Amino acid sequence: MEKPKRIISPEVLRKDRIPPGQSVYDDLPILHEGIIPNIKLAEWTIETSGLVKNPLRLSLNDLVLLPQIELFCDVHCVEGWSKLDTSWVGVWAGTLADKTMIDPKARFVIIHAAGG
């Protein structure tokens, strides 16, 4: 698999990277409300439907075969914490949007996850 394209947020180049009132954390905090669902990766899927020309249903194996990107950025949470120099790797949402061919009349996206 080829190396992911790297996108660097211009925010990481600023002098004042930490918003007022934020505390910097070395790691991303683990925050969860409710019961953590037991997800079997072999059964996991991501689906697109609605105002699309090409509804998709991709397994995790399908998803990891798509082009990957790396996003290097700072994360600032409304809870008051910040994690600087964070690297996220995965499929760009635009790749899925291109594959599913969203109807121009579509105005909103709803995301459902295993935990709600």
The 8 nearest C-alpha neighbors of each residue, nearest first, counted from 0:
[[1, 2, 64, 3, 66, 67, 63, 65],
 [2, 0, 3, 66, 67, 4, 64, 68],
 [1, 3, 4, 0, 67, 68, 5, 66],
 [4, 2, 68, 67, 69, 5, 1, 66],
 [3, 5, 68, 69, 2, 6, 67, 66],
 [6, 4, 69, 68, 70, 3, 7, 71],
 [5, 7, 70, 69, 71, 8, 4, 68],
 [8, 6, 71, 70, 9, 72, 5, 11],
 [7, 9, 72, 10, 11, 71, 6, 70],
 [8, 10, 11, 12, 7, 13, 72, 6],
 [9, 11, 8, 12, 13, 16, 72, 73],
 [12, 10, 9, 13, 8, 72, 73, 16],
 [11, 13, 10, 9, 14, 16, 8, 15],
 [14, 12, 10, 15, 11, 16, 9, 17],
 [15, 13, 16, 12, 11, 17, 10, 9],
 [16, 14, 13, 17, 18, 12, 10, 11],
 [17, 15, 13, 14, 18, 11, 10, 73],
 [16, 18, 15, 21, 19, 81, 23, 75],
 [17, 19, 21, 20, 16, 15, 75, 81],
 [20, 18, 21, 17, 22, 79, 15, 16],
 [19, 21, 18, 79, 22, 17, 80, 81],
 [20, 22, 79, 80, 19, 18, 81, 17],
 [23, 21, 80, 81, 79, 24, 20, 17],
 [22, 24, 81, 82, 80, 21, 25, 83],
 [25, 23, 82, 26, 81, 22, 80, 27],
 [24, 26, 82, 23, 27, 83, 81, 28],
 [27, 25, 24, 28, 82, 83, 85, 23],
 [26, 28, 82, 29, 24, 25, 81, 74],
 [29, 27, 30, 26, 24, 80, 82, 25],
 [30, 28, 27, 31, 26, 32, 24, 35],
 [31, 29, 28, 32, 27, 33, 78, 35],
 [30, 32, 33, 29, 35, 34, 114, 28],
 [31, 33, 34, 30, 35, 114, 115, 29],
 [34, 32, 35, 31, 114, 36, 115, 30],
 [33, 35, 36, 32, 114, 31, 37, 115],
 [34, 36, 33, 37, 114, 31, 32, 113],
 [37, 35, 38, 114, 34, 113, 33, 39],
 [38, 36, 35, 39, 113, 34, 40, 114],
 [39, 37, 36, 40, 43, 42, 113, 41],
 [40, 38, 42, 41, 43, 37, 36, 44],
 [39, 41, 43, 42, 38, 59, 44, 58],
 [40, 42, 39, 43, 59, 58, 60, 44],
 [43, 41, 40, 39, 44, 58, 38, 59],
 [44, 42, 40, 41, 58, 59, 39, 38],
 [45, 43, 58, 57, 59, 56, 46, 42],
 [44, 46, 57, 56, 58, 47, 43, 55],
 [47, 45, 56, 55, 57, 44, 48, 54],
 [46, 48, 55, 54, 56, 99, 45, 49],
 [49, 47, 54, 51, 50, 46, 55, 53],
 [48, 50, 51, 47, 54, 105, 101, 52],
 [49, 51, 102, 105, 101, 48, 52, 104],
 [50, 52, 101, 102, 100, 53, 49, 99],
 [51, 53, 100, 99, 101, 54, 102, 50],
 [52, 54, 99, 51, 100, 55, 98, 101],
 [55, 53, 48, 47, 99, 51, 52, 56],
 [56, 54, 47, 46, 99, 57, 53, 48],
 [55, 57, 46, 45, 44, 47, 58, 54],
 [58, 56, 45, 44, 61, 62, 55, 46],
 [59, 57, 44, 61, 60, 43, 62, 45],
 [58, 60, 62, 61, 44, 43, 63, 57],
 [59, 61, 58, 63, 62, 64, 57, 41],
 [62, 60, 58, 59, 64, 57, 63, 65],
 [61, 63, 59, 64, 60, 65, 57, 58],
 [62, 64, 65, 60, 61, 59, 90, 67],
 [63, 65, 62, 61, 66, 60, 0, 67],
 [66, 64, 63, 62, 67, 90, 61, 94],
 [67, 65, 90, 64, 68, 3, 63, 94],
 [68, 66, 90, 3, 89, 65, 88, 91],
 [69, 67, 3, 4, 89, 88, 5, 90],
 [68, 70, 88, 5, 87, 3, 4, 6],
 [69, 71, 6, 87, 86, 5, 7, 72],
 [72, 70, 86, 7, 85, 8, 6, 84],
 [73, 71, 8, 85, 84, 11, 70, 7],
 [72, 74, 83, 84, 85, 82, 11, 75],
 [73, 75, 82, 81, 83, 72, 76, 85],
 [76, 74, 81, 80, 73, 82, 77, 79],
 [75, 77, 78, 80, 79, 81, 74, 21],
 [76, 78, 79, 75, 80, 21, 81, 20],
 [79, 77, 76, 80, 21, 75, 81, 22],
 [80, 78, 21, 77, 76, 22, 20, 81],
 [81, 79, 22, 21, 76, 23, 78, 75],
 [80, 82, 75, 23, 74, 22, 24, 21],
 [83, 81, 74, 24, 23, 73, 27, 25],
 [82, 84, 73, 85, 81, 74, 72, 23],
 [85, 83, 73, 72, 71, 86, 82, 11],
 [86, 84, 72, 71, 83, 73, 82, 87],
 [85, 87, 71, 70, 72, 69, 84, 88],
 [86, 88, 70, 69, 71, 85, 89, 68],
 [89, 87, 69, 68, 70, 86, 67, 90],
 [90, 88, 67, 68, 91, 69, 87, 63],
 [89, 91, 67, 68, 92, 66, 65, 94],
 [90, 92, 93, 94, 68, 89, 67, 95],
 [93, 91, 95, 94, 90, 96, 97, 89],
 [94, 92, 96, 91, 95, 97, 90, 98],
 [93, 95, 97, 92, 91, 96, 98, 90],
 [96, 94, 98, 92, 93, 97, 99, 91],
 [95, 97, 93, 99, 94, 98, 100, 92],
 [96, 98, 100, 94, 95, 99, 93, 101],
 [99, 97, 95, 96, 100, 94, 53, 55],
 [98, 100, 53, 96, 97, 54, 101, 51],
 [101, 99, 97, 52, 98, 51, 53, 96],
 [102, 100, 51, 99, 50, 103, 96, 52],
 [101, 103, 51, 50, 104, 105, 100, 52],
 [104, 102, 105, 101, 106, 50, 51, 100],
 [105, 103, 102, 106, 50, 101, 107, 51],
 [106, 104, 103, 102, 50, 107, 101, 108],
 [105, 107, 104, 108, 103, 102, 50, 101],
 [108, 106, 105, 109, 104, 50, 110, 49],
 [109, 107, 110, 106, 105, 49, 47, 50],
 [110, 108, 111, 107, 47, 49, 112, 48],
 [109, 111, 108, 112, 115, 47, 46, 45],
 [112, 110, 115, 109, 113, 114, 45, 46],
 [113, 111, 115, 114, 110, 45, 36, 109],
 [112, 114, 115, 36, 111, 38, 37, 35],
 [115, 113, 112, 36, 35, 34, 33, 111],
 [114, 112, 113, 111, 110, 33, 36, 32]]
